[in-house]
Amino acid sequence: MPRDKTETHRKVLAAARDEFMEYGYENASMRRIGQRCGITAAGLYRHCKDKADLFGKLVSPSIDRIDAWLEAHVSRSIDTMERNAVDLWKDSEIDMMRDLIYPNMEEYRLLLTKAKGSPYEDYLHMLTEKHQEQMLSFLPLLRERGYVPREIDPKELHLLVSAYTTAMFEPVVHGYSEEEAYRCLDTVEAFFLPGWQQLLGF
């Protein structure tokens, strides 16, 4: 059986998650993680190369789910545009938050609030840049279909995408309850989506 399917490996990941959530990446201790799951330091390194690798094992599945959702979203958006661009707003990043992020709030809190000092500490910035690139590549498709999106400098678009992304993820960062998070998301949707529609020429 592969090592990462063993009960010991699951215990290591659970202990590491508890350690990172309590101390954050920078202050987490591999020695304490070993103590939490009852194995020696040497035994711990059979399950990971180092602390960064261990943190990556915990947060990578959360990132992969976002990447998969966004890739599918782009495909769906292109297909929808072929039929009726107005329907694009029936499938937005707001849905990603409702369906994927908020139901898994603790997983994403680990990524967004405990990653300082790790390769993932600027994740929201990286996500913003990816979203911005997708929007910039989308604008020519809109023009081809007769829409007239507003001319916008990439720096201006970055500002708007950053504000939008930050607003959606703030309930995760601040540990809101699911009820509070969904209520805030309704407000974000009511505020931002009309602006995006106007910006994109709908």
C-alpha positions as a printed Julia matrix, in Angstrom:
202×3 Matrix{Float64}:
   0.0    0.0     0.0
   1.4    3.47   -0.84
   2.86   5.24    2.14
   0.48   8.19    1.9
  -2.48   5.82    2.41
  -1.26   4.52    5.74
  -2.9    5.38    9.03
   0.4    6.85   10.22
   0.46   9.28    7.31
  -3.07  10.42    8.13
  -2.01  10.98   11.73
   0.98  13.03   10.56
  -1.24  15.24    8.43
  -3.77  15.69   11.21
  -1.02  16.59   13.68
   0.56  19.0    11.2
  -2.79  20.69   10.52
  -3.31  21.22   14.25
   0.23  22.58   14.66
  -0.02  24.98   11.71
  -3.44  26.2    12.78
  -2.18  26.88   16.31
   1.23  28.38   15.52
   1.18  29.33   11.85
   3.73  28.1     9.34
   6.6   30.28   10.56
   6.39  29.23   14.18
   5.33  25.63   13.67
   7.77  23.02   14.9
   8.48  19.7    13.24
   9.48  18.38   16.66
   6.08  19.27   18.1
   4.32  17.76   15.08
   6.17  14.52   15.76
   5.16  14.66   19.41
   1.53  15.33   18.47
   1.33  12.15   16.42
   3.69  10.06   18.55
   6.55   9.48   16.14
  10.21  10.49   16.13
  11.64  13.29   13.99
  13.31  10.66   11.79
   9.96   8.94   11.36
   8.3   12.23   10.48
  10.74  12.85    7.63
   9.68   9.58    6.04
   6.39  11.33    5.28
   7.74  14.66    4.01
  10.94  16.35    2.9
  10.63  19.3     5.25
   8.12  21.67    6.83
   7.34  23.39    3.52
   6.61  20.04    1.9
   4.34  19.07    4.79
   2.42  22.34    4.61
   2.12  21.91    0.86
   0.59  18.46    1.3
  -2.11  20.06    3.41
  -2.97  23.08    1.26
  -2.38  21.73   -2.26
  -5.72  19.88   -2.47
  -7.55  23.12   -1.6
  -5.64  25.01   -4.29
  -6.19  22.24   -6.84
  -9.95  22.42   -6.28
  -9.95  26.16   -6.97
  -7.83  25.7   -10.1
 -10.13  22.97  -11.39
 -13.22  25.11  -10.72
 -11.74  28.13  -12.51
 -10.68  26.08  -15.54
 -14.17  24.62  -15.82
 -15.63  28.11  -15.3
 -13.7   29.48  -18.28
 -14.95  26.64  -20.48
 -18.52  27.12  -19.29
 -18.29  30.87  -19.88
 -17.13  30.43  -23.46
 -19.91  27.93  -24.13
 -22.48  30.25  -22.55
 -21.29  33.2   -24.59
 -21.98  31.26  -27.75
 -25.62  31.09  -26.68
 -26.36  34.22  -24.67
 -23.7   36.31  -22.96
 -26.2   37.78  -20.51
 -26.42  34.34  -18.88
 -22.73  34.55  -17.94
 -23.68  35.97  -14.56
 -25.52  32.79  -13.64
 -22.06  31.23  -13.19
 -19.54  33.46  -11.42
 -16.83  33.29   -8.76
 -19.64  33.94   -6.28
 -20.81  30.38   -7.01
 -17.3   29.09   -6.33
 -17.45  30.66   -2.88
 -20.9   29.24   -2.15
 -20.24  25.74   -3.47
 -16.56  25.19   -2.75
 -14.91  27.65   -0.39
 -17.42  28.38    2.38
 -18.41  24.73    2.95
 -14.68  24.06    3.54
 -13.92  27.18    5.55
 -11.28  25.67    7.86
  -9.25  24.24    4.99
  -9.07  27.64    3.35
  -8.37  29.44    6.62
  -5.21  27.33    6.89
  -4.14  28.46    3.43
  -5.05  32.12    3.84
  -4.18  32.88    7.46
  -1.41  30.48    8.46
   0.89  30.47    5.43
   3.19  33.41    6.25
   6.77  32.39    5.54
   5.73  29.54    3.25
   5.64  29.44   -0.57
   1.87  30.02   -0.3
   1.81  33.24    1.72
   0.82  35.37   -1.31
  -1.84  32.97   -2.53
  -4.63  35.55   -2.81
  -2.36  37.78   -4.88
  -1.57  34.86   -7.18
  -5.27  34.04   -7.46
  -6.03  37.67   -8.3
  -3.44  37.66  -11.08
  -4.85  34.44  -12.52
  -8.37  35.88  -12.49
  -7.12  39.08  -14.11
  -5.39  37.14  -16.9
  -8.58  35.22  -17.56
 -10.61  38.41  -17.79
  -8.1   40.06  -20.13
  -8.2   37.05  -22.44
 -12.0   37.15  -22.33
 -12.36  40.76  -23.51
 -11.46  40.07  -27.18
 -14.09  37.31  -27.28
 -16.72  39.77  -26.11
 -15.72  42.28  -28.79
 -15.91  39.58  -31.46
 -19.52  39.0   -30.48
 -20.52  42.65  -30.69
 -20.2   43.69  -27.06
 -18.34  46.86  -26.2
 -16.42  46.4   -22.96
 -14.94  49.53  -21.5
 -11.28  50.16  -22.27
  -9.46  49.54  -19.02
  -5.8   49.62  -18.12
  -4.49  46.33  -16.65
  -3.52  48.21  -13.5
  -7.09  49.44  -13.09
  -8.42  45.94  -13.7
  -6.0   44.54  -11.14
  -7.34  46.99   -8.57
 -10.92  45.88   -9.2
 -10.16  42.16   -9.31
  -8.11  42.45   -6.14
 -10.94  44.23   -4.32
 -13.46  41.62   -5.57
 -11.29  38.64   -4.6
 -10.39  40.09   -1.22
 -14.04  40.84   -0.41
 -15.12  37.29   -1.23
 -12.4   35.71    0.91
 -12.6   38.1     3.89
 -15.16  35.93    5.73
 -12.67  33.05    5.53
  -9.77  35.18    6.74
 -11.76  36.54    9.68
 -13.39  33.26   10.63
 -17.01  34.25   10.07
 -19.68  31.64   10.61
 -21.15  30.11    7.46
 -24.35  32.07    8.0
 -22.42  35.34    8.28
 -20.25  34.44    5.29
 -23.19  33.73    3.0
 -24.92  36.93    4.05
 -21.76  38.91    3.26
 -21.47  37.13   -0.06
 -24.96  38.3    -1.03
 -23.8   41.86   -0.37
 -20.61  41.36   -2.41
 -22.66  39.98   -5.29
 -25.15  42.86   -5.18
 -22.32  45.39   -5.14
 -19.83  43.98   -7.64
 -21.77  42.13  -10.33
 -23.62  45.17  -11.72
 -20.26  46.91  -11.94
 -18.7   44.01  -13.83
 -21.66  43.93  -16.21
 -21.28  47.63  -16.94
 -17.52  47.32  -17.34
 -17.87  44.42  -19.77
 -20.5   46.12  -21.89
 -23.66  44.18  -20.97
